Amino acid sequence: MKIAEVIVDVSAYPVDRPFDYLIPDEMEELIECGCRVKVPFGARNILGFVVGIKNDTDVPPDKLKPVSSLLDIEPVLTKEMMELAKWMKNETISYEIDCLQVMIPSALRAKYEKMVVLETDAENLEEPLRTVFRRTTKANYKELEKQNLLIPLKKALKEKWVSIETVVKQKGTIKEIRKVKISEDKDFLQKVYENLSNRAKKQKQLLLWMQQHAGEIIEPEVIYRKTDSSPQVLQAVIGHGAAEFVMEEVYRNPFKKDVGKTDFFTLTEEQEKALQPIVDAMDNHSPETFLLHGVTGSGKTEVYLQAIQHCIQQGKEAIVLVPEISLTPQMTNRFRSRFGELVAVMHSGLSIGEKFDEWRKVHHRKVKVVVGARSAVFAPFENVGLIIIDEEHETSYKQEDSPRYHARDVAIWRSKYHRCPVILGSATPSLESYARARKNVYKLLTLKERALKQSLPSVEIVDMRKELKKGNRTMFSEKLAEAIRGRLEKNEQIVLFLNRRGYSSFVLCRDCGTVMQCENCDISLTYHRYNEKLKCHYCGYEQPVPAICPLCGSDHIRYFGTGTQKVEEELTKLFPGARVLRMDVDTTKRKGAHERILEDFGAGKADILLGTQMIAKGLDFPNITLVGVLSADTSLHLPDFRAAERTFQLLTQVSGRAGRAEKPGEVIIQTYSPEHYAIQFAKAQQYEPFYEREMLMRHEADYPPYYYIALVQVSHEDLLVSAEYAKKCADYLRSRLSFNASIIGPTTAGIVRLQNRYRYQCLIKYKIEPNLIPTFLQLMKIYRTDWMKKGITLTIDLNPTMI
């Protein structure tokens, strides 16, 4: 007797453990750890992952249920992934099933459908249910619900004329194409040829060609082209048994165009010096973490490429993470131009089918390199030799929903498992990473010069307060307008950066001061000009722009703030001949939009690229000579202890887009806070002085990297209930944690109401707190067994990116 230990697809506290199921005799040879199975759970069949196989169980024989069916002949999870899920469960205070699900593509996640099955003669049923079941013995429950047939359905269920079963379906399917398999028997083909009438000239011609290609599997279109025959002729020949149609598996191609092969560059002395320790770590199977700190344009990508080349030569595999989907096409093309078909790509811009196929390529060892966003860190390679995280400071590497993992932590865990190095690359590393490098937890590698010896762009700061005094009320300072005009005359390209999408940031009544608010969240609505709508960027609520104020009835409605749409409109007024491309969340919703916009800009089809932070990093176009930052203050004055760091990173990154080839670059930063140290150090592109200054501020306020932080947040539809349970959380934490941990709160969250739920939170600061994880696990247990029933939502986020 063999028993499977199965983690079932239910995110709930009482079932967050393996359940024992009997493996039927016919499945004993087939079921392995890491396979997905369907198992009976309660009244329905659900999906589960086999995480262990054993010979005995404590479950009484009459209670032991057998596995219903096996979904995978080959395991979808490796032994490493199952160990990683257990580690993540503890580290992120989440359910094991959620950790396992995040490791596989969404195509493999279960889709449950309720089907109504006919158990009697259809004539016994009432109309109109009878009509449905005259045509079929199985009907989709949702379809019957849409047709308002639930009352006759309930009666039929009571009489046991029908039953309901849950069907587990997979979202993704393997793509197959139809091909023709020609018979291997040449004598038989000759016999068919001889038996044909001389009038069947086309068939005879096709059979002669088939004799030369006996046993081959060929696409029908190729046969039509090579033999000048038609589908009817081929069908007739197949009818004589000379060939047959077969279905063949193919991978969907996520790449829109082919790329030419490129050679490796000769490294500069600095690059060589940075690459050598990485190569040594690979040779010595040493799980070291390297922080590659290189100025923008210093050739970090070339170091990555040559390190990967060494990794492939060792017969191993590499994972490369990039922060934004918009960066992935450019980055992927660079890797494909070096390593060709050995590259797979994983990011949220792909269709479910494409993601599934890319994952299968990795799973079947068809590729050696994966390039992708955060989730690519789970690529199911079994012989990892190198993991690279580009722009390591980016907040998008942290997952905001459960399991709240950070890709950097997962990468370091995997590097220890595979005994291979990790490279964290950035021109503006996060303070935490740089502090670790200073303490020799990470090894610091530095690139201080641009790879082609170009000078860094000249940066000028424009004080917008002075522009206002001059009477300039536009969003463009005189200096920036003049610079744009000059570049347009020289046919050079311009990047304009504004960290806000939409037309205006808010709409206000000038008589009574009412700001149009979201009805579900405590946040102002953003005006979108293209559809004349006010939209909440948190919950998606939208409403038409009011003609009069809903509070006082005044028609003095005005738009305040500046969004990308408004800037685009202003640009066309100021520079009528300029061709402008806008890149923000609204213009990149459609599949492949990022790639199309960047391709058009790279091909010189536009003069100005205007966008939000998705254009701040990674872009490498030789003709960009001017970068304009329209408002450096947007991210500077947020109520967040990382506001100065984020502003410095953003300005340094966006400045790095200019002057990357022969033509010198210029950057103009518009701000109302020109004296702020983040802006001054970004102007000079001086990371170390900024780091020292910012570390002083963090030290005074007891913030990371001097302390770790954790955020416990409680939400409920009732404000008082939310506040009450947040206090219970704070009291519980104070009673269990040592004096080394400082508990701040409870207090309201930055946005108090979100999606009609009120949010309160506690912040925990600590250096070493051995009781922290056990206390959080215990708090979660209390929440899941008692508070959850009362409509409370409790989340625990270790090292949050936003507080």
C-alpha positions in Angstrom: 0.0 0.0 0.0 1.4 3.4 -1.0 0.2 6.7 0.4 0.4 10.1 -1.2 0.8 13.2 0.9 -1.2 15.9 -0.9 -1.4 19.7 -0.3 -4.9 20.6 -1.5 -5.9 23.7 -3.5 -7.7 25.4 -0.6 -6.2 28.5 1.1 -7.5 28.0 4.6 -5.8 27.6 8.0 -7.3 24.2 9.0 -6.1 22.6 5.7 -2.7 24.2 5.5 -1.0 20.8 5.8 -0.5 17.6 3.7 -3.5 15.1 3.6 -3.0 11.4 3.1 -4.6 9.7 0.1 -4.4 6.1 -1.0 -2.5 5.6 -4.4 -4.6 3.1 -6.5 -2.6 0.1 -7.8 -2.8 1.3 -11.4 -1.2 4.7 -10.4 1.6 3.3 -8.2 4.1 3.4 -11.1 3.0 6.8 -12.3 2.6 9.1 -9.2 5.7 11.0 -8.2 6.4 13.9 -5.8 5.7 17.2 -7.6 2.8 15.8 -9.7 -0.7 17.3 -9.6 -3.6 15.1 -8.8 -7.3 15.3 -8.4 -8.5 14.2 -5.0 -11.9 13.9 -3.2 -12.1 16.7 -0.6 -15.5 17.1 1.2 -18.2 16.7 -1.4 -16.1 17.6 -4.5 -13.0 16.8 -6.4 -10.2 19.3 -6.2 -6.6 19.8 -7.3 -3.7 19.0 -5.1 0.1 18.7 -5.2 1.8 15.4 -4.2 4.6 16.5 -1.7 5.5 13.1 -0.3 5.0 9.3 -0.8 5.1 6.9 2.1 4.1 3.3 3.0 1.8 3.8 6.0 -0.6 6.3 7.5 -2.4 7.1 10.8 -5.7 7.6 8.9 -8.2 4.7 9.6 -8.8 2.5 6.5 -12.5 3.4 6.3 -11.6 7.1 6.2 -8.7 6.8 3.7 -9.9 8.0 0.2 -8.0 7.1 -3.0 -6.5 9.6 -5.4 -9.2 10.2 -8.2 -6.9 10.9 -11.1 -3.4 12.0 -12.1 -3.0 15.3 -14.0 0.8 15.0 -14.8 2.8 12.0 -16.0 5.9 14.2 -15.3 6.1 16.2 -12.1 5.5 20.0 -12.5 7.4 20.8 -9.3 11.0 19.8 -8.5 12.2 18.7 -5.1 13.8 22.2 -4.8 10.5 24.0 -5.4 8.8 22.0 -2.7 11.5 22.8 -0.2 11.4 26.5 -1.3 7.6 26.6 -0.8 8.1 25.4 2.9 10.7 28.1 3.4 8.5 30.8 1.8 5.5 29.7 3.8 7.4 30.7 7.0 9.3 33.7 5.7 6.2 35.3 4.2 3.6 34.1 6.7 1.4 32.5 4.0 -0.3 29.2 3.0 1.8 26.5 1.5 -0.6 26.1 -1.4 -0.2 29.8 -2.3 3.6 29.3 -2.4 3.3 26.2 -4.6 0.8 27.9 -7.0 3.1 31.0 -7.5 5.8 28.6 -8.8 3.8 27.3 -11.8 2.3 29.3 -14.8 -1.3 30.4 -14.5 -2.1 27.9 -17.3 -1.5 25.1 -14.9 -3.6 26.5 -12.1 -7.0 24.8 -11.7 -10.2 26.2 -13.0 -13.2 24.6 -11.3 -16.5 24.2 -13.2 -19.7 22.9 -11.9 -21.4 20.5 -14.3 -25.0 19.2 -14.1 -25.2 15.5 -15.1 -28.4 13.9 -16.2 -29.1 10.7 -14.2 -32.5 9.7 -15.7 -34.5 10.0 -18.9 -34.7 13.6 -20.0 -38.5 13.3 -20.4 -38.9 13.1 -16.6 -37.7 16.7 -16.3 -39.8 19.9 -16.3 -39.6 22.3 -19.3 -37.5 24.2 -20.2 -34.9 22.0 -18.4 -36.1 19.0 -20.5 -35.2 20.8 -23.7 -31.6 21.4 -22.5 -31.1 17.7 -21.6 -32.6 16.4 -24.8 -29.5 17.7 -26.6 -26.9 16.7 -24.0 -26.3 14.6 -20.8 -24.0 17.2 -19.2 -24.7 21.0 -18.9 -22.7 23.8 -17.4 -24.2 25.1 -14.1 -23.4 28.7 -15.0 -25.2 28.4 -18.3 -28.4 27.1 -16.6 -28.1 29.9 -14.0 -28.0 32.5 -16.9 -31.2 30.9 -18.3 -33.0 31.3 -14.9 -33.4 27.5 -14.6 -32.3 27.2 -10.9 -35.8 26.5 -9.6 -36.5 23.5 -11.9 -32.9 22.4 -11.4 -33.3 22.3 -7.6 -36.4 20.2 -7.9 -34.6 17.8 -10.3 -31.7 17.5 -7.7 -34.2 16.7 -5.0 -35.7 13.9 -7.1 -32.1 12.7 -8.0 -32.9 13.1 -11.7 -29.6 15.1 -12.0 -26.5 15.4 -10.0 -23.8 18.1 -9.7 -20.1 17.3 -10.2 -17.1 19.6 -10.0 -14.8 19.4 -13.0 -11.2 20.5 -12.6 -10.0 22.0 -15.8 -6.6 23.5 -16.8 -6.5 27.0 -18.2 -3.8 26.4 -20.7 -3.6 23.8 -23.5 -0.8 22.4 -25.5 -0.8 23.9 -29.0 -1.0 21.2 -31.7 -0.9 21.6 -35.5 -2.0 19.1 -38.1 0.6 17.4 -40.2 0.7 14.6 -42.8 2.6 11.4 -42.1 3.6 9.6 -45.3 3.6 5.8 -45.2 7.1 4.3 -44.7 6.3 1.4 -47.1 7.6 2.4 -50.6 6.3 -0.8 -52.1 2.8 0.0 -50.8 3.0 3.5 -52.2 4.0 2.1 -55.6 1.1 -0.4 -55.4 -1.4 2.5 -54.7 0.2 4.4 -57.6 -0.3 1.5 -60.1 -3.9 0.9 -59.0 -4.9 4.5 -59.8 -6.6 5.4 -63.0 -4.5 7.3 -65.5 -7.1 10.1 -65.3 -6.1 10.8 -61.7 -3.0 12.6 -62.9 -2.6 14.9 -59.8 -2.9 12.0 -57.4 -0.3 10.0 -59.3 2.0 13.0 -59.3 1.6 13.4 -55.5 2.3 9.6 -55.0 5.5 9.8 -56.9 6.7 12.7 -54.7 5.6 10.8 -51.6 7.7 7.8 -52.6 10.8 10.1 -52.4 9.7 11.3 -48.9 8.4 8.0 -47.4 8.1 8.0 -43.6 8.4 11.8 -43.3 6.0 14.1 -41.3 5.3 17.3 -43.3 2.9 20.2 -43.0 0.0 20.1 -45.6 0.9 23.6 -46.9 4.4 22.4 -47.8 3.0 19.4 -49.7 0.5 21.7 -51.7 3.4 24.1 -52.5 5.9 21.4 -53.6 3.6 19.3 -55.6 1.2 21.8 -56.9 -1.7 19.8 -55.5 -4.9 20.7 -53.6 -6.5 19.6 -50.3 -8.9 17.5 -52.2 -6.1 15.6 -54.0 -4.2 15.0 -50.7 -7.5 13.8 -49.0 -8.0 11.3 -51.9 -4.5 9.9 -51.5 -4.9 9.7 -47.7 -8.2 7.8 -48.4 -6.1 5.1 -50.3 -4.0 4.7 -47.1 -0.8 6.3 -48.6 -0.6 8.8 -45.7 -2.5 9.9 -42.6 -3.1 13.1 -40.6 -1.3 13.4 -37.3 -1.3 16.1 -34.6 2.1 17.5 -33.5 2.9 19.6 -30.4 4.4 23.0 -31.1 5.5 25.9 -28.9 3.8 29.3 -29.4 6.3 32.0 -30.3 6.2 35.0 -28.0 8.8 36.9 -30.0 7.4 39.3 -32.6 10.4 39.4 -34.8 13.7 37.7 -35.5 17.0 39.3 -34.2 20.4 39.1 -35.9 23.3 37.4 -34.2 25.8 39.7 -32.4 29.3 39.0 -31.1 30.7 39.6 -27.6 32.3 42.9 -27.1 35.9 43.3 -25.8 35.4 44.2 -22.2 37.0 47.4 -20.7 39.5 46.9 -17.9 36.8 47.8 -15.3 34.3 45.3 -16.8 37.0 42.6 -16.8 37.8 43.3 -13.2 34.1 43.0 -12.3 33.5 39.8 -14.3 36.5 37.8 -12.9 35.2 37.3 -9.3 31.8 36.2 -10.7 33.5 33.6 -13.0 35.7 32.4 -10.1 32.5 32.0 -7.9 30.9 29.9 -10.7 34.1 27.8 -11.0 34.3 27.3 -7.2 30.5 26.5 -6.8 30.4 29.4 -4.4 26.9 30.9 -3.5 28.2 34.5 -3.3 26.0 37.5 -3.8 27.6 40.3 -5.8 26.4 43.9 -6.0 27.4 45.3 -9.4 27.2 49.1 -8.9 27.8 50.7 -12.3 26.8 54.2 -13.5 24.2 54.3 -16.3 25.7 53.2 -19.6 28.7 51.5 -17.9 28.0 48.2 -19.7 26.5 46.1 -16.9 24.5 44.1 -19.5 27.7 43.1 -21.3 29.1 41.8 -18.0 25.9 39.8 -17.5 26.1 38.4 -21.0 29.7 37.2 -20.7 29.0 35.7 -17.2 26.0 33.8 -18.8 28.3 32.6 -21.6 30.6 31.1 -19.0 27.6 29.5 -17.2 26.4 27.9 -20.4 29.9 26.6 -21.2 29.7 24.8 -17.8 26.5 23.1 -19.0 24.4 25.1 -16.5 21.4 27.5 -16.7 20.9 31.2 -16.0 18.0 33.3 -14.8 17.8 37.0 -15.5 15.2 39.2 -13.8 14.3 42.7 -15.1 11.8 45.0 -13.3 9.4 46.2 -15.9 7.6 44.5 -18.8 8.6 47.4 -20.9 12.3 46.6 -20.4 11.9 42.9 -21.3 11.7 43.3 -25.1 14.9 45.3 -25.4 16.7 43.1 -22.8 15.3 39.8 -24.3 16.5 40.9 -27.8 20.0 41.4 -26.5 20.1 38.0 -25.0 18.5 36.3 -28.1 21.0 38.0 -30.3 23.8 36.3 -28.3 22.2 33.0 -27.3 19.5 32.5 -30.0 17.0 29.7 -29.4 18.5 29.0 -25.9 16.4 32.0 -24.5 12.9 31.8 -23.0 11.0 34.9 -21.8 8.5 35.1 -18.9 6.4 38.1 -18.0 2.8 39.2 -17.5 2.6 40.7 -21.0 2.4 37.2 -22.6 -0.9 35.3 -23.2 -1.7 32.3 -20.9 -0.8 30.0 -23.7 2.6 31.7 -24.4 3.5 31.6 -20.7 2.6 28.0 -20.6 4.8 27.2 -23.6 7.8 29.2 -22.3 7.5 27.4 -18.9 7.4 24.0 -20.8 10.5 25.0 -22.8 12.3 25.5 -19.4 10.7 22.4 -17.9 11.8 20.2 -20.9 15.4 21.6 -20.9 15.0 23.2 -24.3 16.5 26.5 -23.2 19.4 27.6 -21.0 18.5 31.2 -20.2 15.2 32.7 -18.9 14.7 36.5 -19.0 11.6 37.8 -17.2 10.0 39.8 -14.5 9.6 38.8 -10.8 8.0 35.4 -11.2 10.8 34.2 -13.5 12.8 33.6 -10.4 10.8 30.3 -10.1 11.9 29.1 -13.5 12.1 25.2 -13.0 15.7 24.8 -14.0 17.5 22.0 -12.1 21.1 23.0 -12.7 21.2 26.7 -12.1 24.6 28.3 -12.5 23.9 32.0 -12.2 21.0 34.3 -11.2 21.0 38.0 -12.2 18.7 40.7 -10.9 19.0 43.9 -13.0 17.9 47.2 -11.4 17.9 45.4 -8.1 16.5 48.5 -6.2 13.1 48.3 -8.0 10.1 47.8 -5.8 8.4 45.7 -8.4 10.5 42.7 -7.2 8.3 42.6 -4.1 5.0 40.7 -4.5 2.2 42.8 -3.0 -0.3 39.9 -2.6 0.2 36.7 -0.6 2.8 35.1 -0.7 4.6 38.5 -0.2 8.0 37.3 -1.3 10.9 39.4 -2.6 12.5 38.0 -5.7 16.0 38.9 -4.3 15.4 36.7 -1.2 14.2 33.8 -3.4 17.2 34.2 -5.7 19.6 34.1 -2.8 17.8 31.0 -1.4 18.1 29.3 -4.8 21.8 30.3 -5.1 22.6 28.5 -1.8 20.6 25.4 -3.0 22.5 25.3 -6.3 25.8 26.7 -4.9 26.0 29.4 -7.6 26.5 33.2 -7.5 23.8 35.9 -7.6 24.5 39.3 -9.3 22.4 42.3 -8.1 23.0 45.1 -10.6 22.1 48.8 -10.4 23.3 52.3 -11.0 21.4 53.3 -7.8 21.4 50.3 -5.4 18.9 50.2 -2.6 20.4 51.4 0.7 19.8 48.0 2.2 21.9 46.3 -0.5 24.7 48.9 -0.5 24.9 48.7 3.3 25.2 44.9 3.1 28.0 45.3 0.5 29.8 47.8 2.8 29.6 45.1 5.6 30.9 42.4 3.2 27.7 40.4 3.3 27.6 41.0 -0.4 30.7 41.5 -2.5 30.8 45.0 -4.1 31.9 45.3 -7.8 32.1 48.8 -9.2 31.9 50.3 -12.8 32.6 54.1 -12.5 32.9 54.9 -16.2 30.6 54.6 -19.2 31.6 51.7 -21.4 32.3 53.8 -24.5 34.0 56.5 -22.4 31.2 59.0 -23.1 30.8 61.6 -20.5 27.7 61.6 -18.3 25.1 64.1 -19.5 25.2 67.6 -18.3 22.3 68.2 -15.8 20.6 71.5 -15.1 18.0 72.1 -12.3 15.3 74.7 -13.1 13.6 76.3 -10.1 9.9 76.4 -11.1 9.1 79.0 -8.3 11.2 81.5 -10.4 9.3 80.6 -13.5 6.0 81.3 -11.8 7.3 84.7 -10.7 8.2 85.4 -14.3 4.5 84.7 -15.2 5.2 81.4 -16.9 2.3 79.3 -15.9 2.9 76.4 -18.4 4.4 73.1 -17.4 7.5 73.8 -19.5 10.2 76.2 -18.2 11.7 78.5 -20.8 15.0 76.5 -20.6 13.3 73.2 -21.4 11.0 74.7 -24.1 14.1 76.2 -25.8 16.1 72.9 -25.5 13.2 70.9 -27.1 13.0 73.4 -29.9 16.8 73.0 -30.5 16.7 69.2 -30.6 13.7 69.2 -33.0 15.7 71.4 -35.4 18.6 69.0 -35.3 16.4 65.9 -35.7 17.5 64.5 -32.3 15.2 62.7 -29.9 13.8 63.8 -26.6 12.5 61.9 -23.6 10.1 63.7 -21.3 9.4 62.1 -17.9 6.4 62.7 -15.7 5.4 60.3 -12.9 1.7 60.6 -13.4 -0.7 59.2 -15.9 -4.1 60.7 -16.8 -4.9 64.3 -17.7 -5.0 66.1 -14.4 -4.3 64.7 -11.0 -7.6 65.9 -9.5 -10.8 67.9 -10.2 -11.9 70.6 -7.8 -14.8 73.0 -7.3 -13.3 76.5 -7.0 -16.4 77.8 -5.1 -16.6 75.3 -2.2 -13.3 73.5 -2.5 -14.8 70.0 -3.0 -12.4 67.6 -4.6 -14.1 64.8 -6.6 -13.4 61.6 -4.5 -13.7 57.9 -5.2 -16.9 56.5 -3.5 -15.0 53.4 -2.4 -11.6 54.8 -1.3 -10.3 57.9 0.4 -8.5 59.1 -2.7 -9.2 61.8 -5.3 -10.3 60.7 -8.7 -7.9 61.2 -11.7 -9.3 63.0 -14.8 -8.8 61.1 -18.1 -9.4 63.3 -21.1 -9.7 60.7 -23.8 -13.0 59.3 -22.5 -14.0 62.3 -20.3 -14.0 60.1 -17.2 -12.8 60.4 -13.6 -11.1 57.2 -12.5 -9.8 55.7 -9.3 -6.4 54.1 -9.9 -6.8 51.9 -6.8 -10.2 50.2 -7.2 -11.1 51.0 -10.9 -14.2 53.0 -10.0 -15.1 55.6 -12.7 -17.7 58.3 -13.3 -18.3 61.0 -15.9 -16.9 64.4 -15.2 -19.6 66.5 -13.5 -20.7 69.7 -15.2 -21.6 71.2 -11.8 -20.3 70.6 -8.3 -22.3 67.8 -6.6 -22.1 69.7 -3.2 -22.8 73.3 -4.0 -24.1 73.2 -7.6 -21.5 75.7 -8.9 -20.2 75.2 -12.4 -16.7 76.5 -11.5 -15.1 73.0 -11.9 -11.4 73.2 -12.6 -8.6 70.6 -13.3 -5.5 70.7 -11.1 -2.1 69.0 -11.5 -0.6 67.6 -14.6 -0.9 64.2 -16.1 0.8 62.6 -19.2 -2.3 63.2 -21.4 -2.3 66.9 -20.5 1.4 67.2 -21.3 0.8 65.5 -24.7 -1.9 68.1 -25.5 0.4 71.0 -24.5 3.3 69.6 -26.6 1.2 69.5 -29.7 0.2 73.2 -29.1 3.8 74.4 -28.4 5.5 72.2 -31.0 2.9 71.6 -33.7 5.3 69.6 -36.0 6.7 67.4 -33.3 5.7 63.7 -33.4 4.9 62.5 -29.8 4.6 59.0 -28.5 3.1 58.6 -25.0 4.0 55.6 -22.9 2.0 55.0 -19.7 -0.4 52.4 -18.3 -3.3 53.7 -20.5 -1.4 53.5 -23.8 0.2 50.1 -23.0 -2.8 48.1 -22.0 -2.9 46.1 -25.2 -0.7 43.1 -25.7 2.7 44.0 -27.3 2.0 47.8 -26.9 5.3 48.4 -25.0 7.3 46.8 -27.7 5.5 48.7 -30.6 6.0 52.1 -28.9 9.7 51.5 -28.3 10.2 50.0 -31.7 8.6 53.1 -33.4 10.7 55.4 -31.2 13.9 53.5 -32.0 13.1 53.6 -35.7 12.9 57.4 -35.6 9.1 57.5 -36.1 8.7 60.0 -33.3 10.7 63.0 -31.9 9.5 62.9 -28.3 8.8 60.0 -26.0 6.7 61.1 -23.1 6.0 58.7 -20.3 5.8 57.6 -16.7 8.5 55.6 -14.8 8.3 52.8 -17.3 10.6 54.9 -19.5 13.1 55.8 -16.8 15.2 52.7 -17.0 16.9 50.4 -19.5 16.1 52.4 -22.7 19.2 52.6 -24.9 18.7 54.7 -28.0 21.7 56.5 -29.5 19.7 59.5 -30.8 18.3 60.6 -27.4 20.2 63.8 -26.5 17.7 65.5 -24.2 15.9 64.3 -21.1 13.3 66.5 -19.4 11.9 65.8 -16.0 8.7 67.8 -15.7 8.2 67.5 -12.0 10.8 66.0 -9.7 8.6 66.7 -6.7 5.9 64.1 -7.4 7.7 61.3 -5.6 9.7 63.5 -3.2 7.0 64.6 -0.8 5.2 61.3 -0.4 4.6 60.2 3.3 7.2 57.4 2.9 10.6 57.2 4.5 12.0 56.0 1.2 10.7 59.1 -0.7 14.2 60.7 -1.1 15.8 57.5 -2.1 13.1 56.8 -4.7 13.4 60.3 -6.1 17.2 60.1 -6.3 17.0 56.7 -8.1 14.4 57.8 -10.5 16.2 61.0 -11.5 19.6 59.3 -11.9 18.0 56.5 -14.0 16.1 58.8 -16.3 19.1 61.1 -16.7 21.0 58.0 -17.8 18.9 57.7 -20.9 20.6 60.7 -22.5 23.9 60.8 -24.4 24.5 57.1 -24.6 26.3 57.2 -28.0 28.5 59.8 -29.7 26.2 62.7 -29.3 26.4 64.5 -25.9 23.4 64.4 -23.6 21.6 67.1 -21.6 19.2 66.7 -18.7 16.8 69.4 -17.4 15.1 68.7 -14.1 12.2 71.0 -13.2 11.4 71.2 -9.5 9.9 73.4 -6.7 12.5 72.0 -4.2 15.9 72.6 -6.0 17.8 72.7 -2.8 16.8 69.1 -1.7 19.8 66.9 -1.3 18.2 64.0 -3.4 17.9 66.4 -6.3 21.3 67.9 -5.9 23.1 64.5 -5.7 21.0 63.2 -8.6 22.2 66.2 -10.7 25.9 65.3 -10.0 25.1 61.5 -10.3 26.9 61.0 -7.0 25.6 57.9 -5.3 28.1 57.6 -2.4 27.5 61.1 -1.0 23.7 60.6 -1.3 24.1 57.2 0.5 26.0 58.8 3.4 23.5 61.6 3.8 20.4 59.4 3.6 21.9 56.9 6.0 22.2 59.7 8.6 18.5 60.4 8.2 17.6 56.7 8.5 19.8 56.3 11.6 18.1 59.2 13.4 14.7 57.8 12.6 15.6 54.1 13.3 14.6 53.0 9.8 16.1 50.3 7.4 18.9 49.4 6.9 19.6 50.0 10.6 16.4 48.2 11.5 14.1 45.7 9.9 10.5 46.6 9.7 7.3 44.6 9.5 3.8 45.9 8.8 0.6 44.4 10.3 -2.5 45.8 8.7 -6.2 45.2 9.7 -9.1 46.1 7.5 -12.9 45.9 7.9 -16.0 47.6 6.4 -16.6 49.3 9.8 -14.1 51.9 11.0 -14.5 51.1 14.7 -14.2 47.3 14.2 -11.0 47.9 12.2 -9.5 50.1 14.9 -10.5 47.7 17.7 -8.8 44.7 16.1 -5.7 46.7 15.2 -5.4 47.5 18.9 -5.8 43.8 19.7 -3.0 43.1 17.3 -0.7 45.7 18.9 -1.5 44.5 22.4 -0.8 40.9 21.4 2.5 41.8 19.8 3.6 43.9 22.8 2.8 41.0 25.2 4.9 38.5 23.1 7.8 40.4 21.7 10.9 41.5 23.6 11.9 45.1 24.4 14.3 44.9 21.3 11.2 45.3 19.1 9.6 48.7 18.9 5.8 48.6 18.1 4.3 51.8 16.6 0.6 52.2 16.4 -2.1 51.2 15.8 -2.7 54.1 13.4 -4.6 54.7 10.2 -3.0 53.6 6.9 -1.8 56.2 4.4 -5.0 55.8 2.5 -7.6 55.1 5.3 -10.4 53.7 3.1 -9.7 51.4 0.1 -12.4 49.5 -1.8 -14.9 50.4 1.0 -12.7 48.9 3.8 -11.1 50.9 6.6 -7.5 50.2 7.2 -5.5 50.4 10.5 -1.9 49.3 10.9 1.0 48.7 13.3 4.7 49.0 12.4 7.3 46.8 14.1 10.9 47.9 14.0 13.5 45.3 15.2 17.2 44.3 14.8 17.2 40.8 16.2 13.9 39.4 17.4 13.9 35.6 17.7 10.2 35.6 18.7 9.0 37.5 15.7 8.1 34.7 13.2 6.6 32.4 15.9 4.5 35.3 17.2 3.3 36.3 13.7 2.4 32.6 13.0 0.5 32.5 16.3 -1.3 35.8 15.5 -2.2 34.4 12.1 -3.6 31.3 13.7 -5.9 33.5 16.0 -7.0 35.5 12.9 -7.7 32.4 10.8 -9.6 30.5 13.4 -11.6 33.4 15.0 -11.4 36.9 13.5 -11.8 35.8 9.9 -15.4 34.8 10.5 -16.1 38.4 11.6 -15.1 39.9 8.2 -11.7 41.1 9.4 -8.8 40.9 6.9 -5.3 40.7 8.5 -2.1 41.0 6.5 1.5 40.7 7.7 4.2 42.1 5.4 7.8 41.6 6.3 10.1 44.3 4.9 7.3 46.1 3.0 8.2 48.5 0.2 5.5 51.0 1.2 4.2 51.8 4.7 
